[in-house]
Amino acid sequence: MKAVRRPPAPLKTCELTHIHSIDDVYDQLQIALHLPQYFGRNLDALYDSLSADVKGPYRIVWHGHARSAIELGELYYEGLLDIFRAVAGERDDVQLELD
């Protein structure tokens, strides 16, 4: 009996654009990656969801990330970068692009 191969899952992409607040980030990620309904809209919950709840493969593209740093402030900007980089480093099916 031959093993049945499933086609690879399509790559989901979240393009973060026009980021002026942390809520913009949460909203765009929730829509594009279908974060769970129980997502707590804080950095710890974001890490938990991206690392375990969101099925891959997926890609996060952050357009104008450097400009977003001013709007978000250092705490949220650095926190988001740390989370995105950690998840991309831990999972083979996650990509991060900073534009």
N, CA, C and O atoms as a GROMACS GRO file, in nm:
protein
  396
    1MET      N    1   0.083  -0.117   0.000
    1MET     CA    2   0.000   0.000   0.000
    1MET      C    3   0.088   0.124   0.000
    1MET      O    4   0.180   0.136   0.081
    2LYS      N    5   0.060   0.216  -0.092
    2LYS     CA    6   0.137   0.339  -0.100
    2LYS      C    7   0.086   0.441   0.001
    2LYS      O    8  -0.033   0.453   0.027
    3ALA      N    9   0.181   0.513   0.055
    3ALA     CA   10   0.144   0.622   0.146
    3ALA      C   11   0.086   0.737   0.063
    3ALA      O   12   0.138   0.770  -0.044
    4VAL      N   13  -0.018   0.794   0.112
    4VAL     CA   14  -0.081   0.907   0.044
    4VAL      C   15  -0.017   1.035   0.094
    4VAL      O   16  -0.014   1.063   0.213
    5ARG      N   17   0.034   1.112   0.000
    5ARG     CA   18   0.096   1.238   0.036
    5ARG      C   19  -0.006   1.350   0.021
    5ARG      O   20  -0.075   1.362  -0.080
    6ARG      N   21  -0.012   1.429   0.122
    6ARG     CA   22  -0.099   1.546   0.117
    6ARG      C   23  -0.022   1.662   0.058
    6ARG      O   24   0.098   1.677   0.083
    7PRO      N   25  -0.089   1.744  -0.021
    7PRO     CA   26  -0.019   1.862  -0.071
    7PRO      C   27   0.014   1.955   0.046
    7PRO      O   28  -0.058   1.957   0.146
    8PRO      N   29   0.121   2.030   0.034
    8PRO     CA   30   0.156   2.121   0.143
    8PRO      C   31   0.047   2.226   0.164
    8PRO      O   32  -0.020   2.267   0.069
    9ALA      N   33   0.032   2.267   0.288
    9ALA     CA   34  -0.067   2.371   0.319
    9ALA      C   35  -0.023   2.502   0.254
    9ALA      O   36   0.097   2.530   0.243
   10PRO      N   37  -0.119   2.582   0.211
   10PRO     CA   38  -0.082   2.711   0.151
   10PRO      C   39  -0.019   2.803   0.255
   10PRO      O   40  -0.053   2.799   0.373
   11LEU      N   41   0.073   2.885   0.208
   11LEU     CA   42   0.143   2.980   0.294
   11LEU      C   43   0.050   3.097   0.326
   11LEU      O   44   0.008   3.170   0.236
   12LYS      N   45   0.019   3.115   0.453
   12LYS     CA   46  -0.059   3.231   0.496
   12LYS      C   47   0.039   3.347   0.516
   12LYS      O   48   0.148   3.328   0.570
   13THR      N   49  -0.001   3.465   0.473
   13THR     CA   50   0.085   3.582   0.488
   13THR      C   51   0.011   3.693   0.559
   13THR      O   52  -0.102   3.726   0.525
   14CYS      N   53   0.075   3.750   0.658
   14CYS     CA   54   0.024   3.869   0.725
   14CYS      C   55   0.119   3.983   0.692
   14CYS      O   56   0.236   3.981   0.730
   15GLU      N   57   0.068   4.081   0.621
   15GLU     CA   58   0.148   4.200   0.588
   15GLU      C   59   0.108   4.311   0.683
   15GLU      O   60   0.000   4.369   0.672
   16LEU      N   61   0.197   4.341   0.776
   16LEU     CA   62   0.172   4.448   0.872
   16LEU      C   63   0.202   4.581   0.804
   16LEU      O   64   0.316   4.609   0.767
   17THR      N   65   0.100   4.664   0.790
   17THR     CA   66   0.115   4.795   0.726
   17THR      C   67   0.041   4.900   0.808
   17THR      O   68  -0.055   4.869   0.879
   18HIS      N   69   0.086   5.023   0.796
   18HIS     CA   70   0.020   5.136   0.863
   18HIS      C   71   0.001   5.109   1.012
   18HIS      O   72  -0.110   5.120   1.066
   19ILE      N   73   0.109   5.073   1.077
   19ILE     CA   74   0.106   5.041   1.220
   19ILE      C   75   0.125   5.170   1.300
   19ILE      O   76   0.230   5.234   1.293
   20HIS      N   77   0.022   5.206   1.376
   20HIS     CA   78   0.028   5.326   1.460
   20HIS      C   79   0.009   5.293   1.608
   20HIS      O   80   0.033   5.377   1.695
   21SER      N   81  -0.035   5.170   1.636
   21SER     CA   82  -0.057   5.130   1.774
   21SER      C   83  -0.044   4.978   1.783
   21SER      O   84  -0.045   4.907   1.683
   22ILE      N   85  -0.032   4.930   1.906
   22ILE     CA   86  -0.023   4.785   1.926
   22ILE      C   87  -0.154   4.718   1.882
   22ILE      O   88  -0.153   4.604   1.836
   23ASP      N   89  -0.264   4.789   1.896
   23ASP     CA   90  -0.392   4.732   1.852
   23ASP      C   91  -0.394   4.710   1.701
   23ASP      O   92  -0.457   4.615   1.654
   24ASP      N   93  -0.327   4.796   1.624
   24ASP     CA   94  -0.316   4.774   1.479
   24ASP      C   95  -0.247   4.641   1.450
   24ASP      O   96  -0.288   4.566   1.362
   25VAL      N   97  -0.142   4.612   1.526
   25VAL     CA   98  -0.069   4.486   1.508
   25VAL      C   99  -0.158   4.367   1.541
   25VAL      O  100  -0.170   4.273   1.463
   26TYR      N  101  -0.221   4.373   1.658
   26TYR     CA  102  -0.309   4.263   1.699
   26TYR      C  103  -0.422   4.241   1.598
   26TYR      O  104  -0.452   4.127   1.562
   27ASP      N  105  -0.483   4.350   1.553
   27ASP     CA  106  -0.595   4.340   1.458
   27ASP      C  107  -0.551   4.274   1.328
   27ASP      O  108  -0.619   4.185   1.278
   28GLN      N  109  -0.438   4.319   1.274
   28GLN     CA  110  -0.392   4.265   1.146
   28GLN      C  111  -0.350   4.120   1.158
   28GLN      O  112  -0.378   4.040   1.068
   29LEU      N  113  -0.282   4.085   1.265
   29LEU     CA  114  -0.244   3.944   1.287
   29LEU      C  115  -0.367   3.856   1.306
   29LEU      O  116  -0.373   3.745   1.254
   30GLN      N  117  -0.464   3.907   1.381
   30GLN     CA  118  -0.583   3.827   1.408
   30GLN      C  119  -0.660   3.797   1.280
   30GLN      O  120  -0.710   3.686   1.261
   31ILE      N  121  -0.669   3.896   1.192
   31ILE     CA  122  -0.741   3.877   1.066
   31ILE      C  123  -0.665   3.783   0.972
   31ILE      O  124  -0.722   3.688   0.919
   32ALA      N  125  -0.537   3.810   0.953
   32ALA     CA  126  -0.460   3.735   0.852
   32ALA      C  127  -0.426   3.593   0.895
   32ALA      O  128  -0.426   3.502   0.813
   33LEU      N  129  -0.396   3.574   1.023
   33LEU     CA  130  -0.350   3.443   1.070
   33LEU      C  131  -0.456   3.368   1.151
   33LEU      O  132  -0.431   3.257   1.197
   34HIS      N  133  -0.570   3.428   1.167
   34HIS     CA  134  -0.681   3.364   1.239
   34HIS      C  135  -0.639   3.324   1.380
   34HIS      O  136  -0.649   3.208   1.419
   35LEU      N  137  -0.592   3.423   1.457
   35LEU     CA  138  -0.559   3.397   1.596
   35LEU      C  139  -0.684   3.347   1.668
   35LEU      O  140  -0.796   3.384   1.631
   36PRO      N  141  -0.666   3.263   1.769
   36PRO     CA  142  -0.783   3.206   1.836
   36PRO      C  143  -0.868   3.313   1.904
   36PRO      O  144  -0.819   3.421   1.938
   37GLN      N  145  -0.995   3.283   1.924
   37GLN     CA  146  -1.087   3.378   1.987
   37GLN      C  147  -1.044   3.415   2.128
   37GLN      O  148  -1.072   3.526   2.174
   38TYR      N  149  -0.976   3.325   2.195
   38TYR     CA  150  -0.933   3.352   2.332
   38TYR      C  151  -0.802   3.431   2.340
   38TYR      O  152  -0.750   3.452   2.449
   39PHE      N  153  -0.750   3.474   2.224
   39PHE     CA  154  -0.625   3.553   2.222
   39PHE      C  155  -0.639   3.674   2.313
   39PHE      O  156  -0.735   3.750   2.301
   40GLY      N  157  -0.545   3.691   2.404
   40GLY     CA  158  -0.555   3.791   2.509
   40GLY      C  159  -0.508   3.932   2.477
   40GLY      O  160  -0.513   4.018   2.564
   41ARG      N  161  -0.463   3.957   2.355
   41ARG     CA  162  -0.420   4.090   2.312
   41ARG      C  163  -0.315   4.151   2.406
   41ARG      O  164  -0.326   4.265   2.450
   42ASN      N  165  -0.213   4.070   2.435
   42ASN     CA  166  -0.095   4.119   2.505
   42ASN      C  167   0.024   4.042   2.449
   42ASN      O  168   0.006   3.941   2.380
   43LEU      N  169   0.144   4.087   2.479
   43LEU     CA  170   0.263   4.027   2.417
   43LEU      C  171   0.282   3.880   2.456
   43LEU      O  172   0.322   3.799   2.372
   44ASP      N  173   0.256   3.846   2.581
   44ASP     CA  174   0.270   3.705   2.622
   44ASP      C  175   0.172   3.616   2.546
   44ASP      O  176   0.209   3.508   2.499
   45ALA      N  177   0.048   3.661   2.535
   45ALA     CA  178  -0.053   3.585   2.462
   45ALA      C  179  -0.018   3.576   2.313
   45ALA      O  180  -0.044   3.474   2.249
   46LEU      N  181   0.041   3.683   2.259
   46LEU     CA  182   0.081   3.681   2.118
   46LEU      C  183   0.187   3.574   2.094
   46LEU      O  184   0.177   3.497   1.999
   47TYR      N  185   0.287   3.569   2.180
   47TYR     CA  186   0.389   3.465   2.166
   47TYR      C  187   0.326   3.326   2.173
   47TYR      O  188   0.354   3.240   2.089
   48ASP      N  189   0.240   3.304   2.272
   48ASP     CA  190   0.176   3.173   2.287
   48ASP      C  191   0.098   3.135   2.162
   48ASP      O  192   0.106   3.021   2.116
   49SER      N  193   0.022   3.230   2.108
   49SER     CA  194  -0.060   3.201   1.990
   49SER      C  195   0.025   3.173   1.867
   49SER      O  196   0.000   3.077   1.794
   50LEU      N  197   0.125   3.258   1.843
   50LEU     CA  198   0.208   3.241   1.723
   50LEU      C  199   0.294   3.116   1.731
   50LEU      O  200   0.321   3.053   1.629
   51SER      N  201   0.337   3.080   1.851
   51SER     CA  202   0.426   2.964   1.863
   51SER      C  203   0.350   2.832   1.866
   51SER      O  204   0.406   2.729   1.827
   52ALA      N  205   0.224   2.833   1.910
   52ALA     CA  206   0.155   2.705   1.927
   52ALA      C  207   0.017   2.696   1.862
   52ALA      O  208  -0.022   2.589   1.816
   53ASP      N  209  -0.056   2.804   1.858
   53ASP     CA  210  -0.196   2.798   1.813
   53ASP      C  211  -0.215   2.815   1.663
   53ASP      O  212  -0.304   2.753   1.605
   54VAL      N  213  -0.133   2.896   1.601
   54VAL     CA  214  -0.150   2.926   1.458
   54VAL      C  215  -0.084   2.816   1.377
   54VAL      O  216   0.036   2.788   1.392
   55LYS      N  217  -0.162   2.753   1.292
   55LYS     CA  218  -0.107   2.648   1.207
   55LYS      C  219  -0.027   2.710   1.093
   55LYS      O  220  -0.067   2.811   1.035
   56GLY      N  221   0.086   2.649   1.063
   56GLY     CA  222   0.171   2.696   0.956
   56GLY      C  223   0.139   2.627   0.826
   56GLY      O  224   0.051   2.541   0.821
   57PRO      N  225   0.208   2.662   0.724
   57PRO     CA  226   0.312   2.763   0.724
   57PRO      C  227   0.253   2.903   0.718
   57PRO      O  228   0.147   2.926   0.660
   58TYR      N  229   0.327   2.997   0.779
   58TYR     CA  230   0.286   3.136   0.767
   58TYR      C  231   0.408   3.227   0.766
   58TYR      O  232   0.518   3.190   0.806
   59ARG      N  233   0.380   3.348   0.716
   59ARG     CA  234   0.487   3.448   0.700
   59ARG      C  235   0.433   3.580   0.753
   59ARG      O  236   0.318   3.616   0.726
   60ILE      N  237   0.516   3.651   0.826
   60ILE     CA  238   0.483   3.786   0.872
   60ILE      C  239   0.578   3.881   0.800
   60ILE      O  240   0.700   3.870   0.811
   61VAL      N  241   0.520   3.975   0.728
   61VAL     CA  242   0.597   4.078   0.658
   61VAL      C  243   0.561   4.211   0.724
   61VAL      O  244   0.445   4.252   0.722
   62TRP      N  245   0.660   4.277   0.780
   62TRP     CA  246   0.634   4.404   0.849
   62TRP      C  247   0.690   4.516   0.764
   62TRP      O  248   0.810   4.543   0.766
   63HIS      N  249   0.601   4.581   0.690
   63HIS     CA  250   0.640   4.694   0.605
   63HIS      C  251   0.659   4.819   0.692
   63HIS      O  252   0.576   4.849   0.778
   64GLY      N  253   0.768   4.890   0.669
   64GLY     CA  254   0.795   5.012   0.742
   64GLY      C  255   0.812   4.992   0.892
   64GLY      O  256   0.770   5.074   0.972
   65HIS      N  257   0.875   4.880   0.927
   65HIS     CA  258   0.888   4.847   1.070
   65HIS      C  259   0.964   4.954   1.147
   65HIS      O  260   0.931   4.982   1.262
   66ALA      N  261   1.065   5.013   1.086
   66ALA     CA  262   1.144   5.115   1.156
   66ALA      C  263   1.058   5.238   1.186
   66ALA      O  264   1.073   5.299   1.292
   67ARG      N  265   0.971   5.274   1.095
   67ARG     CA  266   0.880   5.388   1.120
   67ARG      C  267   0.781   5.355   1.230
   67ARG      O  268   0.740   5.442   1.307
   68SER      N  269   0.743   5.230   1.238
   68SER     CA  270   0.648   5.188   1.342
   68SER      C  271   0.708   5.199   1.482
   68SER      O  272   0.634   5.209   1.580
   69ALA      N  273   0.839   5.196   1.492
   69ALA     CA  274   0.904   5.201   1.623
   69ALA      C  275   0.867   5.328   1.698
   69ALA      O  276   0.846   5.325   1.819
   70ILE      N  277   0.858   5.438   1.627
   70ILE     CA  278   0.824   5.565   1.690
   70ILE      C  279   0.680   5.562   1.742
   70ILE      O  280   0.653   5.602   1.855
   71GLU      N  281   0.589   5.513   1.658
   71GLU     CA  282   0.448   5.508   1.694
   71GLU      C  283   0.421   5.410   1.810
   71GLU      O  284   0.342   5.439   1.900
   72LEU      N  285   0.487   5.296   1.806
   72LEU     CA  286   0.463   5.192   1.907
   72LEU      C  287   0.533   5.219   2.039
   72LEU      O  288   0.483   5.181   2.145
   73GLY      N  289   0.647   5.285   2.033
   73GLY     CA  290   0.730   5.301   2.151
   73GLY      C  291   0.822   5.181   2.165
   73GLY      O  292   0.796   5.074   2.109
   74GLU      N  293   0.929   5.199   2.239
   74GLU     CA  294   1.034   5.097   2.249
   74GLU      C  295   0.983   4.965   2.307
   74GLU      O  296   1.019   4.858   2.257
   75LEU      N  297   0.902   4.971   2.410
   75LEU     CA  298   0.855   4.849   2.476
   75LEU      C  299   0.782   4.757   2.378
   75LEU      O  300   0.816   4.640   2.367
   76TYR      N  301   0.683   4.809   2.308
   76TYR     CA  302   0.606   4.726   2.216
   76TYR      C  303   0.687   4.690   2.091
   76TYR      O  304   0.682   4.577   2.044
   77TYR      N  305   0.762   4.786   2.039
   77TYR     CA  306   0.840   4.758   1.917
   77TYR      C  307   0.941   4.647   1.941
   77TYR      O  308   0.946   4.550   1.866
   78GLU      N  309   1.021   4.661   2.044
   78GLU     CA  310   1.123   4.560   2.074
   78GLU      C  311   1.058   4.428   2.115
   78GLU      O  312   1.108   4.321   2.080
   79GLY      N  313   0.949   4.436   2.188
   79GLY     CA  314   0.879   4.315   2.228
   79GLY      C  315   0.826   4.237   2.108
   79GLY      O  316   0.840   4.115   2.102
   80LEU      N  317   0.767   4.308   2.013
   80LEU     CA  318   0.717   4.243   1.892
   80LEU      C  319   0.830   4.180   1.812
   80LEU      O  320   0.819   4.066   1.766
   81LEU      N  321   0.940   4.255   1.794
   81LEU     CA  322   1.054   4.199   1.720
   81LEU      C  323   1.106   4.073   1.788
   81LEU      O  324   1.134   3.974   1.722
   82ASP      N  325   1.119   4.078   1.920
   82ASP     CA  326   1.167   3.960   1.994
   82ASP      C  327   1.074   3.840   1.972
   82ASP      O  328   1.121   3.729   1.949
   83ILE      N  329   0.944   3.864   1.980
   83ILE     CA  330   0.847   3.756   1.962
   83ILE      C  331   0.853   3.700   1.821
   83ILE      O  332   0.862   3.578   1.802
   84PHE      N  333   0.849   3.787   1.721
   84PHE     CA  334   0.851   3.742   1.581
   84PHE      C  335   0.978   3.664   1.551
   84PHE      O  336   0.973   3.559   1.487
   85ARG      N  337   1.091   3.715   1.598
   85ARG     CA  338   1.219   3.646   1.572
   85ARG      C  339   1.226   3.512   1.646
   85ARG      O  340   1.273   3.413   1.591
   86ALA      N  341   1.178   3.509   1.769
   86ALA     CA  342   1.181   3.384   1.846
   86ALA      C  343   1.095   3.278   1.780
   86ALA      O  344   1.138   3.163   1.765
   87VAL      N  345   0.975   3.314   1.741
   87VAL     CA  346   0.884   3.217   1.680
   87VAL      C  347   0.942   3.168   1.546
   87VAL      O  348   0.938   3.048   1.517
   88ALA      N  349   0.995   3.260   1.466
   88ALA     CA  350   1.055   3.220   1.337
   88ALA      C  351   1.176   3.130   1.360
   88ALA      O  352   1.204   3.041   1.279
   89GLY      N  353   1.248   3.150   1.469
   89GLY     CA  354   1.363   3.066   1.500
   89GLY      C  355   1.325   2.930   1.554
   89GLY      O  356   1.398   2.832   1.536
   90GLU      N  357   1.211   2.921   1.619
   90GLU     CA  358   1.166   2.796   1.681
   90GLU      C  359   1.090   2.706   1.585
   90GLU      O  360   1.090   2.584   1.599
   91ARG      N  361   1.024   2.767   1.487
   91ARG     CA  362   0.937   2.689   1.397
   91ARG      C  363   0.992   2.692   1.256
   91ARG      O  364   1.028   2.798   1.204
   92ASP      N  365   0.997   2.576   1.194
   92ASP     CA  366   1.045   2.567   1.056
   92ASP      C  367   0.944   2.619   0.955
   92ASP      O  368   0.980   2.645   0.840
   93ASP      N  369   0.820   2.634   0.995
   93ASP     CA  370   0.715   2.675   0.902
   93ASP      C  371   0.673   2.821   0.918
   93ASP      O  372   0.565   2.860   0.873
   94VAL      N  373   0.760   2.902   0.982
   94VAL     CA  374   0.730   3.044   1.002
   94VAL      C  375   0.845   3.127   0.946
   94VAL      O  376   0.962   3.098   0.969
   95GLN      N  377   0.808   3.230   0.872
   95GLN     CA  378   0.907   3.322   0.814
   95GLN      C  379   0.878   3.464   0.864
   95GLN      O  380   0.763   3.500   0.889
   96LEU      N  381   0.982   3.542   0.877
   96LEU     CA  382   0.971   3.683   0.914
   96LEU      C  383   1.047   3.766   0.814
   96LEU      O  384   1.163   3.738   0.785
   97GLU      N  385   0.982   3.869   0.761
   97GLU     CA  386   1.047   3.962   0.669
   97GLU      C  387   1.025   4.103   0.723
   97GLU      O  388   0.912   4.146   0.744
   98LEU      N  389   1.134   4.174   0.745
   98LEU     CA  390   1.128   4.313   0.789
   98LEU      C  391   1.164   4.402   0.671
   98LEU      O  392   1.272   4.392   0.613
   99ASP      N  393   1.072   4.490   0.638
   99ASP     CA  394   1.087   4.574   0.519
   99ASP      C  395   1.099   4.718   0.560
   99ASP      O  396   1.114   4.806   0.476
   0.00000   0.00000   0.00000
